[in-house]
């Protein structure tokens, strides 16, 4: 950073950077400095600029990046979770289907008014 500022001063170029500053109270603040060179004719006169406290913006940006990373991790796992859920559903669904098929002879012997359903289940 020190080299970049030195080069900017020598080259008389504009600047835009954010610097982390530790205050006397021990709190960390982020200050964004923006400036442009001022010339009179071809003579460099100095810089005009401003410093802005962007601590809240930096904190919000950090929180957003953390949230994005957490979401990315969840989304990275989603295909695996879907596949695992499908396998579990398929396995339990097949087990349920086999149980129903094994009960078809018993169910078809009952007179419960659901013969049409039993025919569909039995594959008739």
N, C-alpha and C positions, 0 to 999 in steps of 0.2 A: 504494500500500500504506500509505503514511504517513497519507493522508487517511482510509482505511478504519479504521485503528487509532484515529486521533483521534476519529472518529465513534462508534466502539464505546465508547470511554472516556466520551464525553459522554452517549451514549444508555443507557449501562449495559447493553449487550446482550452475550450470549455470543459467543464467537468460535471459529473453526476455520479455520486457514490454514497453509499450508506456506511457509516462507521459505528461500531459498538463502543460505548463509553461507560466506564464504571464511575459512578458519581461518588462524592464524599460520604454519602449515606450508605454506600455499598450496593445501591440498586444499579442494575444495568439498564441503560437507555440506548435507543438506536436513533442516530441523527443522520438525516439525509441532507447532503450538501450538493447544491446545484449552482453553477455559475458560468458566466461567459466572459471572455476577454473584452476589455474596453480599449479602444485605440483612438488616437487623435491623429488623423492622417495615417501615416505609416508607423507612428510611434505608439508602442504599447504603453498604456497608462496604468493598467492593473486589471482587477477582476471585479465584477458586480455579481453578487449571488446571494443566496439565502441558505440558512440551515433550518431544517424542520424536524421536530420530534416525531418520528414514525414508529415509536415503540409499540403502540397498540396495533398498527398495521402489521408489523413484524410478528407479533404474537398471534394475530388472527391467521396470517399466512402459515405460520408454523402449525397451528391447530388444524388448518385445512389440509396441509400436506400429511399430517398424521392420520386424519380421517380418511383421506384418499388412499393411503397405504393400507389401512385396516380394511377398507372396502375392496381394494385390489386383492388382498389375501383371501377374503371371503369369496370373491368371484373366481379366484384361481382354484378354490376348493369345490366350487359349485358343480362342475362336471363330474367330479369324483363322488360327491354326495348324491347327485342325481343317479349315477350309475349304481351306487350302493343301494339306494332306495328302490330302484327298479328291480335289482336282483332280489332284495328282500320281499318286495311286493310280488314278484313273479314266483318266488319260492313259496311264500305263504298262500298266494293265489292258487298255485298248482296243488298245494297240500289241501286247501279247502275244496278245490274241484275234485280231487281224488276221494276225499271223504264223502262228498255229495254223490259221486258215482258209486261208491260202495254202498250207499244207503238207498240207491234207486230201487233195487228189488223190494226192500222193506217198504219204501214209500209208495211204490206202485201197487202194493197189496192193500194199502189203506184206501178206503173210499172217502177221499177228502175233497173231491170236486176240483182237483188240480191235475187231472190226468194230462191235459195239454202241456202244462209246464214240465211234467215228468217226461213226456215224449221228447220235448226239446232238449232236456238235460241228458236223457239217455241216447239222443242222437237218432231217434226213430224217424 
